[in-house]
């Protein structure tokens, strides 16, 4: 505890006008109701290879006065931005990355970002932009001559940004309006923003910080549009920090959240940059002024150029999990402490004992474990895929990885929006106070649905991938994608799937549950094929037919595919715990059962049409509710195993010590002008006197 | 347009660094695709009796410089609070209410609040607290001697608050800890907050404004707890505005939203108030110190004492509709203007033409019409119920009204949370900018789920009411509650319900659709009865059995009951339009079809178990998607009929003129420090120099 903070606490204790608080033992009592679990095992499996770094950086943040959410809550834009830069500098200086480190282990960037994000995802977002979006673009698309830019970025000499999105174009990257026209006389590019909608928009770090950017612009050579290409260009003078001549830039102003990140706009006005600014690994302009590219197909080329987004999307998956974990930490502890109603004048009951509250929170805990297991999986797979991609940018492994990541980016952020909103509502008025910090997690989950590829657009990528595989399969080419090994092309076989269970106990069977998840994908695949065949003749072309087979079909197919992967990864995770500790594993395994059964219940229509009967769906519902009840009592132990320390969590109502009531009183009494009369008392009196009392 | 605002616009135009914008005709083009509808008819039916006042107050607000969202967006707490009080004073002075007006027409308060809330629900919330929660409590529970307090409140001489919720108790009002101990010697009450958790918490207007409060406290007479009673008491000195001796009060500080409302806390320390502060219509203490009450049952008495919440809950229903309407206005216009992707190098396509975007938005439009129709219904019914309640506080009509209102408060706020979140996501990055104002509507919907009775607790009230009626019916007493006239006690009859349709067209049948909604209630009722019978012997007592039959059963039953009422009221509303204009009515009627079909689709498991087969559910899905497509093209006309004027909407991306891009640029360029270098440039340079470049 910093001296300053200790003084503040002491002071608040001395000046508090509230009655003296007794120690609140509610949380401890709730915890004592069930057996402890092996917390270290849970944490080690849950965090995987990131675990040692998490412990290290948690300690570092906890012992630095730079990290203090109670101070952040009232900070306005500019002081907040300053603080975030300081935090970043402080942590990065002792955890510096280099090109060589990244080449050796691509998990290192994500690991550092994950640790930053545990404290605050404004801080990690700031760095995602620089260390992955900006830098990965140069690493992926640049050549030896760009090595200096790479090294400068790793040393924070340059601060980078990622200028892709424009005011008029986001998802449709091919439609970007910014042009980079090659001038062979000077061997320069002339960059222009022809219209207001061409302005690069909401670009992280452009508002105030970045001196460099990875620019995406249409390359024009000899008057011919060669498609969108990436450039690395300076935007601010290194010494004066003023925009360079030909560059207009500014701050995009107030946002729903994330004001600590200086999203800005960027306009170019005949801005000339030398040839070497082109990231020319895939496309070059020869010294005699001819364009050439190793990837002929424009669309494919663009896809590869967006490779810099991969680690950004992984950051979304990881960030969604952090939002869920923090929110559930707060809401579960709240629910164990908060008591309401009693029977026959007995003691009041912790609200977590109510079925409704259990059902509101516990399924999200299962989903959170699912998302985390996929975060680990995505990181591991990235290691394989990246090395393959350097050699062959068009490899199948990348296509599959891209489809999985697209689905996962959608699902994780959607799950997080639902979970954080539920936690907000489940904590009532206290959760609506800023000191709960639930708002940060909800808003952060919200923006995760939008950036790094809009969710609705992305999930189509998964559907597209599945259909491409199926088309090949119909041609007799075996499906080799491991994530689709279970696809069944024979509709009769899918229809013949009947589930054989007549008791709740029979449902706790991992083979059966995985089959249920796979069945859903197969069912939706065949439904989608049929719908697409029906729509084909109805519409002008495949573009329209495809777009009109999204709702209830292809969108659901993409999601079911992603959720099936989650179920499998989650099973791997819980079995990992089981291997190390039987008793703890048995508790954690219930999260897997619950994850699948909740998905089945929420899609009961699909299962009832063919696979289930009504009694079976009622058994699923019973099992779901029972699992929620059983897990509720263990959930506080599970949370204690993986929760961030109180200082990092920074929630007045979510502390591990259970002193929720006295903590929120402290937070409120420490806030600005708490006991002051209104600054606008004269106005109040004026209103009072405006109407005469008859 | 105020002079100041005009100057700002002019200035921004002169100093803009952006390329010059062409006029954007996208929205006009979208509108021109379909026939105009009769907007006046739609508005008149939609707003019902409130319509003239809405037009009047919209004009008043539009012509006053006090109402300007572009200024509000950067205001900090205290200036915002000042502005809200000014706005309130300005509008109320020319729309003053009195006790007599309210007695004659109980819609007048809600009408004024609705109009205020169109501009900003911080402003209306401020006034809900005073004019309904505070004042209705006195009107309902006070006697002739309290008339002066009533008149003072209507003249804003007093500003009131509603001190019910405590830090430790919200939903369980019977568990409140604040005590009012009767002292017969002085015929006073001594008010105390024994523990920190007894502090009145998050009480609107207590932080800075209120000099009075309606206090809910346990009445202690002769050492005996007589249950929670209501008092009207002063809390601040009228002249100095300082807390009165024995009262401690302060501001609850920063919230997720609503910082313009000064929610505060209130602690009492042997605070003595005279006997007449007791609102003594139902309970009195005789001059010889004996407690008596006309309602013997404590629980019933408390229920009646909470009558002051009724108009607060109506305000939630109305407020939810406003949140949905503003958000959909913004998101639909955005979707007509924003273009993305094209086929074969054709022109880019407005995103509202995509099935996915239609399905994201249009069902919420149908739900919004449903909520509005129920707002009208609740207002009309309140007129009847209130007069009956004055004579007989225990009348059946009140019990039914309470159950409908409880369900509606839950459903409207849940619908609004979902709709506003979807609109936020559906507007991408621009929707994440504060200038979209989508955040206000989302946050406002969010708090609507919590206050005026937590949603999860409230929906149980509806289930309880239904079960009470059923219990009576099993005893042979006819169900007289109009909202339950269709209940079928015979399970076989429910099970025999089969739906006869085999084409999409057959689904557009209002009788069939209403039957589907009723069937769902009956089905869930019988499922709940069976589950309760199963749970009875499993649990210790009915308290536990009831609480463990909530998820999938009683909670769903309550919601299905509420949604069935919505469907019926919506049908009445759309038929009201049809009567006045066939062509327009035919368009609006699709909203009714969509409302029901979407509900059926989302509960497909329920229908598939007994009523439907798989082909039928696919027809429902087809119809749903087709209705979304057809309505999408008319949706902009519908929105134009009911949308608030641009100045009241205050969204840079939702203006009726369709100039979304130039408006957001204007908003950004007008924001603070847009073109300034960071105030923290030295820190940035320090971070740059922390690591050496090798």
Interface residues (C-beta under 8 A of the other chain):
Chain A: X17 X18 X19 X20 X21 X22 X73 X74 X76 X77 X78 X79 X81 X82 X85 X86 X88 X89 X92 X93 X96 X151 X152 X155 X156 X157 X159 X165 X167 X168 X169 X170 X171 X172 X175 X193 X194 X195 X196 X197 X198 X199 X201 X202 X208 X209 X241 X242 X248 X250 X251 X252 X253 X254 X255 X256 X257 X262 X265 X267 X339 X340 X341 X342 X343 X348 X354 X355 X356 X357 X359 X360 X417 X421 X424 X425 X428 X429 X431 X432 X433 X434 X435 X438 X439 X446 X447 X449 X450 X451 X454 X455 X456 X541 X543 X544 X547 X548 X550 X551 X552 X555 X601 X604 X605 X607 X608 X609 X610 X614 X617 X621 X625 X628 X661 X662 X664 X665 X667 X668 X669 X671 X672 X673 X674 X675 X676 X677 X678 X679 X680 X681 X683 X684 X686 X687 X688 X690 X691 X692 X693 X694
Chain B: X17 X18 X19 X20 X21 X22 X73 X74 X76 X77 X78 X79 X81 X82 X85 X86 X88 X89 X92 X93 X96 X151 X152 X155 X156 X157 X159 X165 X167 X168 X169 X170 X171 X172 X175 X193 X194 X195 X196 X197 X198 X199 X201 X202 X208 X209 X241 X242 X248 X250 X251 X252 X253 X254 X255 X256 X257 X262 X265 X267 X339 X340 X341 X342 X343 X348 X354 X355 X356 X357 X359 X360 X417 X421 X424 X425 X428 X429 X431 X432 X433 X434 X435 X438 X439 X446 X447 X449 X450 X451 X454 X455 X456 X541 X543 X544 X547 X548 X550 X551 X552 X555 X601 X604 X605 X607 X608 X609 X610 X614 X617 X621 X625 X628 X661 X662 X664 X665 X667 X668 X669 X671 X672 X673 X674 X675 X676 X677 X678 X679 X680 X681 X683 X684 X686 X687 X688 X690 X691 X692 X693 X694
